[in-house]
Every structure is written in structure tokens, then in C-alpha cells.
């Protein structure tokens, strides 16, 4: 190997999982040194969450953190040292990182992604305005749930970041929050049921018929609305890679989905986030099936790779 040839890749970049996780641990120590209702506790928590999210992404591959506008960032992520002058590695912004995590890990659903984005927004508000978003710690239960989910993708748990005592407190807090979530969604379902039942029979039937047609024409998994009993839809994110089978001249792809949203147009009930869906009895995974013509499936033209038939989300 000459001096001009690239050296073997090294994992010791600033984007490696271990380095990012170590920084999250350092910030967690600062976070826990503050009272829970202190604004500094909230601010430090955002730093912990960001580096935890980046560590979970880097655990798949540090390349996923690279800003693709410059290929040297990818080269750096691979453990190499770019030769350009004054090179400063640039990674993706946290919004893009969280989006990739949602795509990669189905357990990191849109509800957790949404919380993380709001928490990062609160940090920006704290740092760049005169507002004080971290008054109190009402956000703590979803925060620990988000951290727990990200740590689990790396085979770790809350104790790694927060220690035994705080981890035990976090588990109790999350359990209590789940009970409150179940109570909250139960009240919402009951309220929609009450309004729906007050309509006369003819109107209820008309709404149910419209919902049935709508649910048939839209993409999603058809379920029975827990409020009014009409046809409704679940939508979600892929939980597993598709399984492909060949039958006659058709390629059949079957894929498991984790629900993230529910909607019923008959009574207007909408539910978002896996936690609330689970509390409403709608949190189970469902299968979708896509059917392709085999000849078109393997054709090189991109436009021929679209499904020939409507996907079936109701396996």
C-alpha cells in the first residue's frame, strides 16, 4: 500500500455509535444534576435526545448521518479522512435523522418522531427567543418512552443513560402515562359515539354507507370504528421487508405494517400514535399485499414497477 492509497476504514470518527452514545451519557449526567422542574433539566434533555438519535442511526451505519450534498461527508463517515482543504464534516439536521429512524425502525413510530421534533423545537425556542418552553416536566413520560425506544434499537435500556434509580422512576412514569392515555382515548371514543348516536337512524345509515365506500377506495387497512361501528381505516409504516412469492405469472409481495393513524369519516374519530391506538384496541400489526405482473416487475423501465392492481391491506 502506497501513501497515496486510502487507509483501511476506521470506526473512530465523530459519527461512530460509541462516541455519540458516550456524549449522550455525558449530557444525561448534566441533565440529572438539575431539578426536574428546572429549565436547565429540559434543555439538557434535548442534547441527550439528539445524540441518542444520532447514535441509533450510526448503529445502522454512520453513512446515514452524512449530508449528501458533498460526497466527502460520506467518505468521512466511512472512517476515511477527506483530502480537501479545510474540510469540516457536515451531518444531517436532526429532523432528517428522526425521519430516517422512523423509516428504519417501525417501533419508532410517527408519534415518537413527532414528540422528538417538538422537543427539538422547544430547544430552539429556548435558545433563540425570550420564551421559556421548559417550565415544568409534563413532557417527561413521552421523553423517556422515546429514549427507551431508541436505546432498544441498540440492545440497550434506560439504565445505560440515566442509571438504575432514574430508570426505575421512568418506568413508573411511563406506566402511569399509559393509563392516562387509555383514559383519554376512551373519553374521546365515548364522546364521538354519543354525538353519532344522537343522529337519526337515516342519517347514521347514510354516514355509514359513505364511510364504507370511502374505506374501500382509500389505501389502508379496513377496520371497524370503535366509536360508531362504521368501516374505517388504519394507516401505518412498514414493519418488515416485503416477502415476495411467484404465483403463475404474478409477483406477490406481502408486508407487515405497524399502525400509526386511524380515521373514521362517519363519526369523525381520528387517532394518531401507536400508544393511543393500542389503548383503543387498534395497535396490532396488519398485512398488506401487492400484486405485480412478473414481466413488468423485472422490466428496467421505472414506470413499469408500479402495482398493476390496487394493494390489499386487509390480509
C-alpha positions as CSV (number, residue, x, y, z in Angstrom):
1,X,0.0,0.0,0.0
2,X,1.4,3.4,-1.0
3,X,0.9,6.7,0.9
4,X,-1.5,7.8,-1.8
5,X,-3.9,4.9,-1.3
6,X,-6.7,5.2,1.2
7,X,-6.0,3.5,4.5
8,X,-8.5,0.9,5.8
9,X,-11.6,2.5,7.2
10,X,-11.6,3.3,10.9
11,X,-14.7,3.4,13.1
12,X,-13.2,6.2,15.2
13,X,-15.0,9.1,13.6
14,X,-17.1,11.7,15.4
15,X,-20.1,9.9,14.0
16,X,-19.5,6.5,15.4
17,X,-22.2,5.0,17.6
18,X,-20.0,4.6,20.6
19,X,-18.7,8.2,20.6
20,X,-22.2,9.6,20.1
21,X,-23.6,7.4,22.8
22,X,-20.8,8.4,25.2
23,X,-21.7,12.1,24.6
24,X,-25.4,11.4,25.3
25,X,-24.3,9.8,28.6
26,X,-22.2,12.9,29.5
27,X,-25.2,15.2,28.8
28,X,-27.5,12.9,30.8
29,X,-25.3,13.4,33.8
30,X,-25.7,17.2,33.4
31,X,-29.5,16.7,32.9
32,X,-29.9,14.7,36.1
33,X,-27.9,17.2,38.1
34,X,-30.8,19.6,37.8
35,X,-34.2,19.6,39.4
36,X,-36.8,18.1,37.1
37,X,-38.9,21.3,37.0
38,X,-35.8,23.4,36.2
39,X,-35.5,24.8,32.7
40,X,-31.9,23.5,32.6
41,X,-33.2,19.9,33.1
42,X,-35.3,20.4,30.0
43,X,-32.6,22.0,27.9
44,X,-30.0,19.3,28.7
45,X,-32.6,16.6,27.9
46,X,-32.7,17.9,24.3
47,X,-29.0,17.4,23.9
48,X,-29.3,13.8,25.3
49,X,-32.1,13.0,22.8
50,X,-30.3,14.4,19.8
51,X,-27.1,12.4,20.4
52,X,-29.1,9.3,21.3
53,X,-31.0,9.6,18.0
54,X,-27.7,10.1,16.1
55,X,-26.1,7.1,17.9
56,X,-29.1,4.9,17.0
57,X,-28.7,5.9,13.3
58,X,-25.0,5.4,13.4
59,X,-25.5,1.9,14.9
60,X,-27.1,1.0,11.5
61,X,-24.3,2.9,9.6
62,X,-22.6,6.2,10.2
63,X,-23.1,6.9,6.5
64,X,-26.8,7.5,7.2
65,X,-25.7,10.7,9.1
66,X,-23.8,12.2,6.2
67,X,-25.0,15.3,4.4
68,X,-25.2,14.0,0.8
69,X,-24.6,17.4,-0.8
70,X,-20.9,16.6,-0.5
71,X,-19.6,13.1,-1.1
72,X,-16.7,13.8,1.2
73,X,-19.1,13.6,4.1
74,X,-19.9,10.0,3.1
75,X,-16.1,9.4,2.8
76,X,-15.6,10.7,6.4
77,X,-18.5,8.6,7.7
78,X,-16.7,5.5,6.3
79,X,-13.8,6.3,8.5
80,X,-11.6,8.0,5.9
81,X,-10.0,11.4,6.0
82,X,-11.0,13.6,3.0
83,X,-8.2,15.4,1.3
84,X,-10.0,18.7,0.6
85,X,-8.6,21.7,2.3
86,X,-10.4,23.0,5.5
87,X,-12.8,20.1,5.5
88,X,-15.4,20.2,8.2
89,X,-17.7,17.1,8.2
90,X,-21.4,18.0,7.9
91,X,-24.1,15.7,9.1
92,X,-27.9,15.7,8.5
93,X,-30.1,18.0,10.6
94,X,-31.9,16.3,13.4
95,X,-35.3,16.4,11.6
96,X,-33.8,14.3,8.8
97,X,-32.2,11.9,11.3
98,X,-35.5,11.4,13.1
99,X,-37.3,10.8,9.7
100,X,-34.7,8.1,8.8
101,X,-35.1,6.4,12.2
102,X,-38.9,6.2,11.7
103,X,-38.3,4.6,8.3
104,X,-35.8,2.1,9.6
105,X,-37.4,1.2,13.0
106,X,-41.2,0.6,13.0
107,X,-41.2,0.9,16.8
108,X,-40.0,4.5,16.4
109,X,-43.4,5.5,15.1
110,X,-44.7,8.8,13.9
111,X,-46.0,9.6,17.4
112,X,-42.4,9.3,18.9
113,X,-40.9,11.2,15.9
114,X,-43.5,13.9,16.4
115,X,-42.6,14.3,20.1
116,X,-38.9,14.4,19.3
117,X,-39.4,17.1,16.7
118,X,-41.5,19.1,19.2
119,X,-38.8,18.7,21.9
120,X,-36.1,19.9,19.5
121,X,-38.3,22.8,18.6
122,X,-38.6,23.7,22.3
123,X,-34.8,23.8,22.4
124,X,-34.7,26.2,19.5
125,X,-37.3,28.3,21.2
126,X,-35.3,28.3,24.5
127,X,-32.0,29.3,22.7
128,X,-33.3,31.7,20.1
129,X,-36.1,33.6,21.8
130,X,-37.2,35.2,25.0
131,X,-39.8,32.4,25.7
132,X,-39.4,29.8,28.4
133,X,-40.8,26.5,27.0
134,X,-39.3,24.3,29.7
135,X,-41.5,25.3,32.6
136,X,-42.5,22.0,34.3
137,X,-41.9,18.5,33.1
138,X,-45.2,17.4,31.6
139,X,-43.1,16.1,28.6
140,X,-41.1,13.7,30.7
141,X,-43.1,10.4,30.1
142,X,-43.1,10.6,26.3
143,X,-39.5,11.7,26.5
144,X,-38.4,8.6,28.4
145,X,-40.6,6.4,26.1
146,X,-38.7,7.9,23.1
147,X,-35.3,7.4,24.7
148,X,-36.2,3.8,25.7
149,X,-37.3,3.0,22.1
150,X,-34.1,4.4,20.6
151,X,-31.9,2.6,23.2
152,X,-33.7,-0.7,22.5
153,X,-32.7,-0.5,18.8
154,X,-29.1,-0.7,20.0
155,X,-29.8,-3.5,22.5
156,X,-29.6,-1.1,25.5
157,X,-32.0,0.2,28.1
158,X,-32.6,3.4,30.1
159,X,-30.1,2.4,32.8
160,X,-27.3,3.0,30.4
161,X,-28.1,6.7,30.2
162,X,-29.9,7.5,33.4
163,X,-28.8,4.9,36.0
164,X,-30.8,2.5,37.9
165,X,-32.8,4.9,40.1
166,X,-33.9,7.3,37.4
167,X,-34.7,4.3,35.0
168,X,-37.0,2.8,37.7
169,X,-38.7,6.2,38.1
170,X,-39.0,6.5,34.3
171,X,-40.7,3.1,34.1
172,X,-43.3,4.1,36.7
173,X,-43.9,7.4,35.0
174,X,-44.4,5.7,31.6
175,X,-46.8,3.1,33.1
176,X,-48.9,5.9,34.7
177,X,-48.9,7.8,31.4
178,X,-50.2,4.8,29.6
179,X,-53.1,4.6,32.0
180,X,-53.8,8.3,31.4
181,X,-53.6,7.7,27.6
182,X,-56.1,4.9,27.8
183,X,-58.5,7.1,29.9
184,X,-58.1,9.9,27.4
185,X,-58.8,8.0,24.3
186,X,-61.7,6.2,26.0
187,X,-63.3,9.5,26.7
188,X,-62.7,10.6,23.1
189,X,-64.3,7.5,21.7
190,X,-67.3,7.8,24.1
191,X,-67.8,11.4,23.0
192,X,-67.8,10.6,19.3
193,X,-70.2,7.7,20.0
194,X,-72.6,10.0,21.9
195,X,-72.7,12.5,19.1
196,X,-73.2,9.8,16.4
197,X,-76.0,8.1,18.3
198,X,-77.9,11.4,18.7
199,X,-78.3,11.5,14.9
200,X,-81.5,9.9,13.5
201,X,-81.3,6.4,12.0
202,X,-81.4,7.5,8.4
203,X,-78.5,9.9,8.8
204,X,-76.5,7.3,10.7
205,X,-77.1,4.8,7.9
206,X,-76.1,7.3,5.2
207,X,-72.9,8.2,7.0
208,X,-72.0,4.5,7.5
209,X,-72.7,3.9,3.8
210,X,-70.4,6.8,2.8
211,X,-67.7,5.5,5.1
212,X,-67.9,2.0,3.6
213,X,-67.4,3.4,0.1
214,X,-64.6,5.7,1.3
215,X,-62.7,3.0,3.2
216,X,-62.9,0.7,0.1
217,X,-61.4,3.3,-2.2
218,X,-58.6,4.6,0.0
219,X,-55.3,2.9,0.8
220,X,-55.2,1.5,4.3
221,X,-56.3,-1.4,6.5
222,X,-60.1,-1.5,6.9
223,X,-61.3,-1.9,10.5
224,X,-64.4,-1.3,12.5
225,X,-64.6,2.1,14.2
226,X,-64.7,1.7,18.0
227,X,-67.0,4.7,18.3
228,X,-69.7,4.1,15.7
229,X,-69.1,0.7,14.2
230,X,-68.7,2.0,10.7
231,X,-65.9,1.0,8.2
232,X,-62.8,3.0,9.0
233,X,-59.1,2.9,8.0
234,X,-55.8,2.3,9.7
235,X,-52.6,3.5,8.0
236,X,-49.0,2.9,9.1
237,X,-45.4,2.3,8.4
238,X,-43.8,-0.9,7.1
239,X,-42.7,-3.1,10.0
240,X,-40.8,-5.7,7.9
241,X,-39.2,-6.0,4.5
242,X,-41.7,-7.4,1.9
243,X,-41.8,-11.1,1.3
244,X,-42.0,-12.0,-2.4
245,X,-43.6,-15.1,-3.9
246,X,-44.2,-16.1,-7.5
247,X,-47.6,-17.5,-8.4
248,X,-48.3,-18.2,-12.1
249,X,-47.2,-15.0,-13.9
250,X,-47.6,-12.7,-10.9
251,X,-45.2,-11.5,-8.2
252,X,-47.0,-11.2,-4.8
253,X,-45.4,-9.0,-2.1
254,X,-46.7,-9.4,1.4
255,X,-45.6,-6.9,4.0
256,X,-46.4,-6.3,7.7
257,X,-47.3,-2.8,8.8
258,X,-47.3,-1.1,12.2
259,X,-50.4,1.3,12.5
260,X,-49.8,4.9,13.2
261,X,-53.1,6.7,12.3
262,X,-56.8,5.9,12.4
263,X,-59.7,7.7,10.7
264,X,-63.4,7.3,10.5
265,X,-65.3,9.7,8.3
266,X,-68.7,8.5,9.6
267,X,-68.3,9.9,13.1
268,X,-65.1,11.9,12.6
269,X,-63.0,10.0,15.1
270,X,-59.2,10.3,14.4
271,X,-56.4,8.7,16.5
272,X,-52.7,9.2,15.9
273,X,-49.7,7.5,17.5
274,X,-49.2,3.8,18.5
275,X,-49.7,4.5,22.2
276,X,-53.3,5.8,21.7
277,X,-54.1,3.3,19.0
278,X,-53.0,0.4,21.4
279,X,-55.2,1.9,24.1
280,X,-58.1,1.9,21.7
281,X,-57.5,-1.7,20.7
282,X,-56.2,-0.8,17.3
283,X,-52.4,-1.3,17.9
284,X,-51.9,-4.7,16.2
285,X,-49.8,-5.0,13.1
286,X,-51.6,-5.8,9.8
287,X,-50.5,-7.2,6.4
288,X,-50.7,-5.6,3.0
289,X,-50.4,-7.5,-0.3
290,X,-49.3,-6.0,-3.6
291,X,-49.7,-7.9,-6.9
292,X,-47.5,-7.3,-9.9
293,X,-47.2,-8.7,-13.4
294,X,-43.9,-10.7,-13.3
295,X,-42.7,-9.5,-16.7
296,X,-43.3,-5.9,-15.8
297,X,-41.8,-6.3,-12.3
298,X,-38.4,-7.2,-13.7
299,X,-38.6,-4.7,-16.6
300,X,-36.0,-2.0,-16.5
301,X,-38.4,0.9,-17.0
302,X,-39.2,2.6,-13.7
303,X,-42.7,3.3,-14.7
304,X,-43.4,-0.4,-15.1
305,X,-42.6,-1.1,-11.5
306,X,-45.9,0.3,-10.2
307,X,-48.5,-2.2,-8.9
308,X,-50.9,-3.3,-11.7
309,X,-53.6,-3.8,-9.1
310,X,-54.8,-2.0,-6.1
311,X,-52.8,-3.0,-3.0
312,X,-54.8,-5.2,-0.5
313,X,-54.1,-4.0,3.1
314,X,-56.5,-6.5,4.6
315,X,-54.7,-9.8,4.7
